[in-house]
Amino acid sequence: MIPLHLYLLVSAGLFCMGIYGVLARRNAVAILMGIELMLNAVNINLVAFWRYISPESLNGQVFAIFVFAVAAAEAAVGLALIISIYRNRETVIAEDVNILKW
Amino acid sequence: MTITPETVAFAIMSVLVLGGGLGVVSSRNLIHAALYLALTLFGVAGLFVLLEAPFLAAVQVLVYLGAIAVLVTITIMVTRRLMGITENVNRQWPVAALIAVLAAAILGFVVISQFAGVYPTQAVPPDTIERMGQSFASHQGFLLPFEVASVLLLAAMIGAIVVARD
């Protein structure tokens, strides 16, 4: 069997790449992709803890399924917003969308 | 650790996940980033199989690879006309890299010091998927969160249609 900490290390690496992507990329679609990476890292953690700590309980898997649902909703609304911004302001660069910035 | 088929599969899937993630955040061409994202999502599905959660692996392939990755790719193609951007990272990228490295160090320290060498003590019950399906439809289980998730998905669908319409 694989020890638990290897799964957790892979997940931590993926999460930190997601943090970098969210903070450093300029394109709004790239920022959304960073968020997807972070959600996937969380899902690896949830399922790994479910398998190694309490496989007889359902909570870990059910939590991961709700993360799937929220990620799907977030991607749909986020990409719709990006398309709408692109249509109105001809840009997908996050720092150019400054109409609400004081 | 001895080399078994499981460790080989874990190594391959980890390389797919981490390499794909690196590609997503470092590719200049966004189409390449989306393809790397699909690679990462596939690797995560493989990790779910190794963790004996086959239902989650199937949902991962259907929802993430089948819907989200395709949606991201289509969005990139639709907004591609103005993509001739010279730099793909903003001014604060050194700070972002520093934060990411610090978070990786802290997470790695905690994982190594708290969870090193934990192995599963119990086998997964063979009726896990069946019990999960029943718990989604019972008051003792997850009926209320299930219904709330349906309302959330409906609201997201209507919102996406309204926002993206001409």
Chai-1 contact restraints between the chains, C-beta under 6 A:
chainA,res_idxA,chainB,res_idxB,connection_type,confidence,min_distance_angstrom,max_distance_angstrom,comment,restraint_id
A,M1,B,Y119,contact,1.0,0.0,6.0,A-B,restraint_1
A,I2,B,F10,contact,1.0,0.0,6.0,A-B,restraint_2
A,P3,B,G117,contact,1.0,0.0,6.0,A-B,restraint_3
A,L4,B,F115,contact,1.0,0.0,6.0,A-B,restraint_4
A,L4,B,V118,contact,1.0,0.0,6.0,A-B,restraint_5
A,H5,B,V111,contact,1.0,0.0,6.0,A-B,restraint_6
A,H5,B,F115,contact,1.0,0.0,6.0,A-B,restraint_7
A,H5,B,A116,contact,1.0,0.0,6.0,A-B,restraint_8
A,L8,B,V111,contact,1.0,0.0,6.0,A-B,restraint_9
A,L8,B,F115,contact,1.0,0.0,6.0,A-B,restraint_10
A,L9,B,V111,contact,1.0,0.0,6.0,A-B,restraint_11
A,V10,B,S14,contact,1.0,0.0,6.0,A-B,restraint_12
A,V10,B,V17,contact,1.0,0.0,6.0,A-B,restraint_13
A,A12,B,L107,contact,1.0,0.0,6.0,A-B,restraint_14
A,G13,B,L18,contact,1.0,0.0,6.0,A-B,restraint_15
A,L14,B,V17,contact,1.0,0.0,6.0,A-B,restraint_16
A,L14,B,G21,contact,1.0,0.0,6.0,A-B,restraint_17
A,C16,B,A100,contact,1.0,0.0,6.0,A-B,restraint_18
A,C16,B,A103,contact,1.0,0.0,6.0,A-B,restraint_19
A,C16,B,A104,contact,1.0,0.0,6.0,A-B,restraint_20
A,M17,B,G21,contact,1.0,0.0,6.0,A-B,restraint_21
A,M17,B,V25,contact,1.0,0.0,6.0,A-B,restraint_22
A,I19,B,A100,contact,1.0,0.0,6.0,A-B,restraint_23
A,I19,B,A103,contact,1.0,0.0,6.0,A-B,restraint_24
A,Y20,B,V25,contact,1.0,0.0,6.0,A-B,restraint_25
A,Y20,B,A96,contact,1.0,0.0,6.0,A-B,restraint_26
A,Y20,B,A97,contact,1.0,0.0,6.0,A-B,restraint_27
A,Y20,B,A100,contact,1.0,0.0,6.0,A-B,restraint_28
A,G21,B,V25,contact,1.0,0.0,6.0,A-B,restraint_29
A,L23,B,A96,contact,1.0,0.0,6.0,A-B,restraint_30
A,A24,B,V89,contact,1.0,0.0,6.0,A-B,restraint_31
A,A24,B,W93,contact,1.0,0.0,6.0,A-B,restraint_32
A,A24,B,A96,contact,1.0,0.0,6.0,A-B,restraint_33
A,R26,B,N90,contact,1.0,0.0,6.0,A-B,restraint_34
A,V29,B,T75,contact,1.0,0.0,6.0,A-B,restraint_35
A,V29,B,I76,contact,1.0,0.0,6.0,A-B,restraint_36
A,M33,B,V24,contact,1.0,0.0,6.0,A-B,restraint_37
A,M33,B,L37,contact,1.0,0.0,6.0,A-B,restraint_38
A,L37,B,G21,contact,1.0,0.0,6.0,A-B,restraint_39
A,N40,B,V44,contact,1.0,0.0,6.0,A-B,restraint_40
A,I44,B,L47,contact,1.0,0.0,6.0,A-B,restraint_41
A,V47,B,F48,contact,1.0,0.0,6.0,A-B,restraint_42
A,V47,B,L51,contact,1.0,0.0,6.0,A-B,restraint_43
A,V47,B,A53,contact,1.0,0.0,6.0,A-B,restraint_44
A,A48,B,L51,contact,1.0,0.0,6.0,A-B,restraint_45
A,R51,B,L51,contact,1.0,0.0,6.0,A-B,restraint_46
A,Y52,B,V118,contact,1.0,0.0,6.0,A-B,restraint_47
A,Y52,B,P120,contact,1.0,0.0,6.0,A-B,restraint_48
A,P55,B,Q122,contact,1.0,0.0,6.0,A-B,restraint_49
A,P55,B,V124,contact,1.0,0.0,6.0,A-B,restraint_50
A,L58,B,M132,contact,1.0,0.0,6.0,A-B,restraint_51
A,L58,B,S135,contact,1.0,0.0,6.0,A-B,restraint_52
A,V62,B,F142,contact,1.0,0.0,6.0,A-B,restraint_53
A,A64,B,L56,contact,1.0,0.0,6.0,A-B,restraint_54
A,F66,B,A149,contact,1.0,0.0,6.0,A-B,restraint_55
A,F68,B,V59,contact,1.0,0.0,6.0,A-B,restraint_56
A,F68,B,V63,contact,1.0,0.0,6.0,A-B,restraint_57
A,A69,B,A149,contact,1.0,0.0,6.0,A-B,restraint_58
A,A72,B,V63,contact,1.0,0.0,6.0,A-B,restraint_59
A,A73,B,L152,contact,1.0,0.0,6.0,A-B,restraint_60
A,A73,B,L153,contact,1.0,0.0,6.0,A-B,restraint_61
A,A73,B,A156,contact,1.0,0.0,6.0,A-B,restraint_62
A,A75,B,I68,contact,1.0,0.0,6.0,A-B,restraint_63
A,A75,B,L71,contact,1.0,0.0,6.0,A-B,restraint_64
A,A76,B,A156,contact,1.0,0.0,6.0,A-B,restraint_65
A,A76,B,A160,contact,1.0,0.0,6.0,A-B,restraint_66
A,V77,B,A156,contact,1.0,0.0,6.0,A-B,restraint_67
A,V77,B,G159,contact,1.0,0.0,6.0,A-B,restraint_68
A,V77,B,A160,contact,1.0,0.0,6.0,A-B,restraint_69
A,L79,B,L71,contact,1.0,0.0,6.0,A-B,restraint_70
A,L79,B,T75,contact,1.0,0.0,6.0,A-B,restraint_71
A,A80,B,A160,contact,1.0,0.0,6.0,A-B,restraint_72
A,A80,B,V163,contact,1.0,0.0,6.0,A-B,restraint_73
A,A80,B,A164,contact,1.0,0.0,6.0,A-B,restraint_74
A,L81,B,V163,contact,1.0,0.0,6.0,A-B,restraint_75
A,I83,B,A164,contact,1.0,0.0,6.0,A-B,restraint_76
A,S84,B,V163,contact,1.0,0.0,6.0,A-B,restraint_77
A,S84,B,A164,contact,1.0,0.0,6.0,A-B,restraint_78
A,Y86,B,T79,contact,1.0,0.0,6.0,A-B,restraint_79
A,V92,B,T79,contact,1.0,0.0,6.0,A-B,restraint_80
